[in-house]
């Protein structure tokens, strides 16, 4: 398509929007509502998934070694664990470190009671590795691997917690996909109705254009541009609203509920909108393009 034809189609698309002000406003408004709901839902779900991932990072597998295992053998076990795919971090706690932690926690008020164990560490066989995984769903395979390693006496892990976290992540993904599809369907339906009205108003004009040799692309282009422009306008307005609301909401929660926010961390406004802005623009424009194209195929016989 020539540049001049593209420019003409663009301005003709704007004329179509102006000509059908009420329906165009209704379509853009409905798309704005859809994008607002989608953006709000995304902001909540993104933070929820982020918090779940952060919680997963705190879940670990702890392994204890056979009695009187040499330090060199313990280090060898640690190397094998670190080389395992999916391992994010391995923390080693020696028997002495375990005893020091135990004393600080349980004998903090009466340190003299721990003096009786000065020459005899009661946790002499409590050296351990604490293993953190990149993906909690990999825990069963890692546990099986650890239980088959020579020199490991015991493997402690929370199977229920890991399963619950994994299932929760999947459920959030399914819910997100379902809501997005519903909102996309509503937006496409509204754009289709608006373009249908534009076609019915200009039927005679389109017929004349065809009689004088206008191509199918030339006739269709203004309607496609009309849908895309309405979609982008409908996406831009709610982005501004969500930005303001999200920024204020996070600031309010951080200020009012410091006890909770010390345990939970929210995604920054920049992080959310780094994904949300292009996603909303593409979805808005895509809704307009798809809705227009469906209507053109159904109602415009050119």
One Martini backbone bead per residue (centre of mass of N, CA, C, O) as a GRO file, in nm:
protein
  302
    1UNK     BB    1   0.096   0.036   0.023
    2UNK     BB    2   0.073   0.352  -0.007
    3UNK     BB    3   0.126   0.633   0.168
    4UNK     BB    4  -0.121   0.794   0.072
    5UNK     BB    5  -0.326   0.567   0.133
    6UNK     BB    6  -0.263   0.540   0.435
    7UNK     BB    7  -0.334   0.831   0.511
    8UNK     BB    8  -0.624   0.823   0.411
    9UNK     BB    9  -0.718   0.584   0.589
   10UNK     BB   10  -0.661   0.715   0.857
   11UNK     BB   11  -0.849   0.968   0.827
   12UNK     BB   12  -1.102   0.800   0.762
   13UNK     BB   13  -1.110   0.660   1.034
   14UNK     BB   14  -1.153   0.924   1.197
   15UNK     BB   15  -1.416   0.998   1.056
   16UNK     BB   16  -1.575   0.752   1.153
   17UNK     BB   17  -1.555   0.821   1.451
   18UNK     BB   18  -1.694   1.102   1.429
   19UNK     BB   19  -1.960   1.004   1.293
   20UNK     BB   20  -1.970   0.777   1.550
   21UNK     BB   21  -1.952   0.889   1.846
   22UNK     BB   22  -2.122   0.714   2.040
   23UNK     BB   23  -2.013   0.434   1.952
   24UNK     BB   24  -1.716   0.500   1.990
   25UNK     BB   25  -1.736   0.573   2.290
   26UNK     BB   26  -1.850   0.300   2.380
   27UNK     BB   27  -1.614   0.126   2.282
   28UNK     BB   28  -1.382   0.268   2.428
   29UNK     BB   29  -1.510   0.240   2.710
   30UNK     BB   30  -1.523  -0.069   2.716
   31UNK     BB   31  -1.226  -0.119   2.669
   32UNK     BB   32  -1.134   0.040   2.914
   33UNK     BB   33  -1.275  -0.144   3.116
   34UNK     BB   34  -1.128  -0.403   3.035
   35UNK     BB   35  -0.836  -0.295   3.081
   36UNK     BB   36  -0.875  -0.220   3.373
   37UNK     BB   37  -0.941  -0.503   3.474
   38UNK     BB   38  -0.689  -0.636   3.357
   39UNK     BB   39  -0.480  -0.453   3.503
   40UNK     BB   40  -0.574  -0.510   3.789
   41UNK     BB   41  -0.547  -0.815   3.776
   42UNK     BB   42  -0.248  -0.820   3.704
   43UNK     BB   43  -0.139  -0.670   3.953
   44UNK     BB   44  -0.240  -0.877   4.158
   45UNK     BB   45  -0.121  -1.142   4.031
   46UNK     BB   46   0.174  -1.055   4.017
   47UNK     BB   47   0.204  -1.023   4.324
   48UNK     BB   48   0.112  -1.303   4.404
   49UNK     BB   49   0.327  -1.462   4.246
   50UNK     BB   50   0.568  -1.324   4.377
   51UNK     BB   51   0.504  -1.418   4.668
   52UNK     BB   52   0.511  -1.717   4.608
   53UNK     BB   53   0.805  -1.723   4.509
   54UNK     BB   54   0.924  -1.613   4.773
   55UNK     BB   55   0.818  -1.847   4.947
   56UNK     BB   56   0.964  -2.075   4.793
   57UNK     BB   57   1.256  -1.975   4.876
   58UNK     BB   58   1.208  -2.076   5.188
   59UNK     BB   59   1.203  -2.358   5.083
   60UNK     BB   60   1.357  -2.654   5.213
   61UNK     BB   61   1.626  -2.894   5.218
   62UNK     BB   62   1.739  -3.127   5.467
   63UNK     BB   63   2.064  -3.268   5.540
   64UNK     BB   64   2.198  -3.558   5.695
   65UNK     BB   65   2.465  -3.739   5.831
   66UNK     BB   66   2.661  -3.969   5.896
   67UNK     BB   67   2.832  -4.091   6.133
   68UNK     BB   68   3.154  -3.973   6.124
   69UNK     BB   69   3.183  -3.800   5.884
   70UNK     BB   70   3.389  -3.667   5.677
   71UNK     BB   71   3.460  -3.358   5.556
   72UNK     BB   72   3.528  -3.448   5.267
   73UNK     BB   73   3.258  -3.600   5.221
   74UNK     BB   74   3.072  -3.357   5.264
   75UNK     BB   75   3.186  -3.187   5.030
   76UNK     BB   76   3.118  -3.394   4.808
   77UNK     BB   77   2.813  -3.378   4.847
   78UNK     BB   78   2.789  -3.075   4.790
   79UNK     BB   79   2.888  -3.087   4.495
   80UNK     BB   80   2.662  -3.272   4.389
   81UNK     BB   81   2.429  -3.082   4.458
   82UNK     BB   82   2.522  -2.825   4.296
   83UNK     BB   83   2.514  -2.991   4.011
   84UNK     BB   84   2.225  -2.990   4.027
   85UNK     BB   85   1.947  -2.938   3.874
   86UNK     BB   86   1.778  -2.650   4.030
   87UNK     BB   87   1.993  -2.533   4.212
   88UNK     BB   88   2.035  -2.230   4.394
   89UNK     BB   89   2.112  -2.320   4.704
   90UNK     BB   90   2.381  -2.390   4.950
   91UNK     BB   91   2.381  -2.458   5.303
   92UNK     BB   92   2.626  -2.476   5.557
   93UNK     BB   93   2.612  -2.657   5.877
   94UNK     BB   94   2.777  -2.701   6.143
   95UNK     BB   95   2.793  -2.824   6.454
   96UNK     BB   96   2.890  -2.561   6.589
   97UNK     BB   97   2.677  -2.373   6.461
   98UNK     BB   98   2.432  -2.522   6.573
   99UNK     BB   99   2.504  -2.476   6.875
  100UNK     BB  100   2.513  -2.166   6.873
  101UNK     BB  101   2.220  -2.128   6.786
  102UNK     BB  102   2.089  -2.282   7.017
  103UNK     BB  103   2.197  -2.106   7.247
  104UNK     BB  104   2.079  -1.828   7.147
  105UNK     BB  105   1.776  -1.937   7.165
  106UNK     BB  106   1.766  -2.120   7.459
  107UNK     BB  107   2.021  -1.955   7.636
  108UNK     BB  108   1.999  -1.639   7.653
  109UNK     BB  109   1.907  -1.607   7.969
  110UNK     BB  110   2.104  -1.885   8.039
  111UNK     BB  111   2.428  -1.936   7.966
  112UNK     BB  112   2.531  -2.119   8.206
  113UNK     BB  113   2.382  -2.388   8.111
  114UNK     BB  114   2.590  -2.431   7.859
  115UNK     BB  115   2.869  -2.489   8.005
  116UNK     BB  116   2.837  -2.806   8.037
  117UNK     BB  117   2.900  -2.822   7.699
  118UNK     BB  118   3.186  -2.711   7.627
  119UNK     BB  119   3.335  -3.013   7.568
  120UNK     BB  120   3.029  -3.116   7.461
  121UNK     BB  121   2.867  -3.155   7.176
  122UNK     BB  122   2.528  -3.235   7.135
  123UNK     BB  123   2.561  -3.163   6.799
  124UNK     BB  124   2.783  -3.344   6.649
  125UNK     BB  125   2.552  -3.477   6.423
  126UNK     BB  126   2.423  -3.179   6.281
  127UNK     BB  127   2.520  -3.154   6.017
  128UNK     BB  128   2.424  -2.949   5.723
  129UNK     BB  129   2.209  -2.912   5.439
  130UNK     BB  130   2.062  -2.633   5.268
  131UNK     BB  131   1.812  -2.653   5.011
  132UNK     BB  132   1.754  -2.451   4.717
  133UNK     BB  133   1.513  -2.396   4.470
  134UNK     BB  134   1.384  -2.274   4.171
  135UNK     BB  135   1.164  -2.519   4.180
  136UNK     BB  136   0.931  -2.673   4.379
  137UNK     BB  137   0.848  -2.911   4.176
  138UNK     BB  138   1.150  -3.050   4.214
  139UNK     BB  139   1.155  -3.193   4.495
  140UNK     BB  140   1.103  -3.500   4.454
  141UNK     BB  141   1.359  -3.551   4.281
  142UNK     BB  142   1.561  -3.446   4.493
  143UNK     BB  143   1.495  -3.644   4.722
  144UNK     BB  144   1.567  -3.901   4.570
  145UNK     BB  145   1.862  -3.825   4.521
  146UNK     BB  146   1.945  -3.792   4.823
  147UNK     BB  147   1.858  -4.083   4.928
  148UNK     BB  148   2.093  -4.211   4.720
  149UNK     BB  149   2.314  -4.092   4.883
  150UNK     BB  150   2.610  -4.139   5.014
  151UNK     BB  151   2.599  -4.031   5.368
  152UNK     BB  152   2.292  -4.002   5.405
  153UNK     BB  153   2.060  -4.015   5.675
  154UNK     BB  154   1.870  -3.747   5.627
  155UNK     BB  155   1.549  -3.611   5.498
  156UNK     BB  156   1.414  -3.287   5.506
  157UNK     BB  157   1.063  -3.216   5.423
  158UNK     BB  158   0.779  -3.039   5.255
  159UNK     BB  159   0.535  -3.172   5.071
  160UNK     BB  160   0.276  -3.004   5.117
  161UNK     BB  161   0.389  -2.723   5.063
  162UNK     BB  162   0.492  -2.772   4.775
  163UNK     BB  163   0.221  -2.860   4.652
  164UNK     BB  164   0.059  -2.606   4.723
  165UNK     BB  165   0.233  -2.404   4.565
  166UNK     BB  166   0.210  -2.537   4.286
  167UNK     BB  167  -0.105  -2.533   4.269
  168UNK     BB  168  -0.140  -2.229   4.305
  169UNK     BB  169   0.010  -2.140   4.048
  170UNK     BB  170  -0.179  -2.289   3.848
  171UNK     BB  171  -0.447  -2.158   3.930
  172UNK     BB  172  -0.369  -1.867   3.861
  173UNK     BB  173  -0.319  -1.920   3.560
  174UNK     BB  174  -0.608  -2.015   3.483
  175UNK     BB  175  -0.764  -1.766   3.578
  176UNK     BB  176  -0.621  -1.560   3.405
  177UNK     BB  177  -0.694  -1.681   3.127
  178UNK     BB  178  -1.004  -1.667   3.157
  179UNK     BB  179  -1.036  -1.358   3.202
  180UNK     BB  180  -0.895  -1.263   2.946
  181UNK     BB  181  -1.088  -1.400   2.742
  182UNK     BB  182  -1.344  -1.252   2.829
  183UNK     BB  183  -1.245  -0.960   2.778
  184UNK     BB  184  -1.179  -0.998   2.480
  185UNK     BB  185  -1.466  -1.076   2.386
  186UNK     BB  186  -1.605  -0.812   2.464
  187UNK     BB  187  -1.432  -0.619   2.292
  188UNK     BB  188  -1.487  -0.747   2.012
  189UNK     BB  189  -1.794  -0.710   2.015
  190UNK     BB  190  -1.796  -0.397   2.027
  191UNK     BB  191  -1.633  -0.336   1.774
  192UNK     BB  192  -1.817  -0.484   1.574
  193UNK     BB  193  -2.065  -0.299   1.612
  194UNK     BB  194  -1.934  -0.033   1.523
  195UNK     BB  195  -1.847  -0.122   1.235
  196UNK     BB  196  -2.127  -0.203   1.136
  197UNK     BB  197  -2.241   0.083   1.140
  198UNK     BB  198  -2.037   0.207   0.942
  199UNK     BB  199  -2.120   0.031   0.701
  200UNK     BB  200  -2.425   0.105   0.686
  201UNK     BB  201  -2.373   0.412   0.635
  202UNK     BB  202  -2.153   0.342   0.372
  203UNK     BB  203  -2.268   0.163   0.139
  204UNK     BB  204  -2.294   0.356  -0.102
  205UNK     BB  205  -2.002   0.456  -0.104
  206UNK     BB  206  -1.874   0.177  -0.146
  207UNK     BB  207  -2.012   0.110  -0.413
  208UNK     BB  208  -1.886   0.344  -0.573
  209UNK     BB  209  -1.589   0.269  -0.524
  210UNK     BB  210  -1.613  -0.005  -0.677
  211UNK     BB  211  -1.706   0.112  -0.954
  212UNK     BB  212  -1.418   0.290  -0.976
  213UNK     BB  213  -1.188   0.063  -0.862
  214UNK     BB  214  -1.167  -0.018  -0.578
  215UNK     BB  215  -1.009  -0.186  -0.356
  216UNK     BB  216  -1.034  -0.388  -0.088
  217UNK     BB  217  -0.812  -0.254   0.083
  218UNK     BB  218  -0.917   0.040   0.054
  219UNK     BB  219  -1.194  -0.019   0.195
  220UNK     BB  220  -1.093  -0.159   0.468
  221UNK     BB  221  -0.876   0.018   0.611
  222UNK     BB  222  -1.048   0.233   0.774
  223UNK     BB  223  -1.183   0.016   0.961
  224UNK     BB  224  -0.926  -0.096   1.086
  225UNK     BB  225  -0.823   0.172   1.199
  226UNK     BB  226  -1.064   0.233   1.372
  227UNK     BB  227  -1.029  -0.011   1.562
  228UNK     BB  228  -0.739   0.048   1.657
  229UNK     BB  229  -0.782   0.332   1.774
  230UNK     BB  230  -0.998   0.254   1.979
  231UNK     BB  231  -0.820   0.050   2.128
  232UNK     BB  232  -0.591   0.248   2.214
  233UNK     BB  233  -0.765   0.448   2.363
  234UNK     BB  234  -0.889   0.231   2.557
  235UNK     BB  235  -0.590   0.173   2.683
  236UNK     BB  236  -0.474   0.448   2.785
  237UNK     BB  237  -0.664   0.554   3.006
  238UNK     BB  238  -0.638   0.315   3.221
  239UNK     BB  239  -0.334   0.340   3.266
  240UNK     BB  240  -0.343   0.607   3.420
  241UNK     BB  241  -0.528   0.507   3.647
  242UNK     BB  242  -0.357   0.266   3.746
  243UNK     BB  243  -0.102   0.416   3.818
  244UNK     BB  244  -0.224   0.589   4.040
  245UNK     BB  245  -0.357   0.368   4.214
  246UNK     BB  246  -0.112   0.183   4.263
  247UNK     BB  247   0.078   0.389   4.391
  248UNK     BB  248  -0.115   0.464   4.627
  249UNK     BB  249  -0.174   0.180   4.741
  250UNK     BB  250   0.117   0.098   4.814
  251UNK     BB  251   0.174   0.341   4.998
  252UNK     BB  252  -0.053   0.280   5.200
  253UNK     BB  253   0.024  -0.008   5.285
  254UNK     BB  254   0.316   0.057   5.376
  255UNK     BB  255   0.217   0.267   5.599
  256UNK     BB  256  -0.023   0.098   5.759
  257UNK     BB  257   0.127  -0.216   5.717
  258UNK     BB  258   0.424  -0.282   5.837
  259UNK     BB  259   0.401  -0.571   5.952
  260UNK     BB  260   0.335  -0.701   5.672
  261UNK     BB  261   0.556  -0.564   5.477
  262UNK     BB  262   0.801  -0.707   5.619
  263UNK     BB  263   0.707  -0.992   5.476
  264UNK     BB  264   0.603  -0.830   5.225
  265UNK     BB  265   0.655  -0.782   4.870
  266UNK     BB  266   0.622  -0.542   4.625
  267UNK     BB  267   0.578  -0.437   4.324
  268UNK     BB  268   0.669  -0.203   4.129
  269UNK     BB  269   0.545   0.021   3.913
  270UNK     BB  270   0.761  -0.025   3.692
  271UNK     BB  271   0.735  -0.332   3.673
  272UNK     BB  272   0.437  -0.344   3.593
  273UNK     BB  273   0.453  -0.132   3.339
  274UNK     BB  274   0.660  -0.283   3.164
  275UNK     BB  275   0.418  -0.486   3.087
  276UNK     BB  276   0.135  -0.336   3.073
  277UNK     BB  277   0.164  -0.136   2.842
  278UNK     BB  278   0.216  -0.323   2.595
  279UNK     BB  279  -0.019  -0.513   2.655
  280UNK     BB  280  -0.253  -0.305   2.631
  281UNK     BB  281  -0.194  -0.199   2.346
  282UNK     BB  282  -0.206  -0.470   2.199
  283UNK     BB  283  -0.488  -0.553   2.295
  284UNK     BB  284  -0.643  -0.309   2.200
  285UNK     BB  285  -0.555  -0.321   1.900
  286UNK     BB  286  -0.636  -0.620   1.860
  287UNK     BB  287  -0.934  -0.592   1.913
  288UNK     BB  288  -0.986  -0.390   1.683
  289UNK     BB  289  -0.880  -0.566   1.449
  290UNK     BB  290  -1.050  -0.823   1.491
  291UNK     BB  291  -1.331  -0.694   1.502
  292UNK     BB  292  -1.317  -0.564   1.220
  293UNK     BB  293  -1.253  -0.817   1.051
  294UNK     BB  294  -1.503  -0.982   1.122
  295UNK     BB  295  -1.708  -0.775   1.013
  296UNK     BB  296  -1.608  -0.754   0.721
  297UNK     BB  297  -1.656  -1.055   0.647
  298UNK     BB  298  -1.971  -1.045   0.718
  299UNK     BB  299  -2.075  -0.741   0.585
  300UNK     BB  300  -1.840  -0.700   0.361
  301UNK     BB  301  -1.889  -0.724   0.007
  302UNK     BB  302  -1.564  -0.703  -0.171
   0.00000   0.00000   0.00000
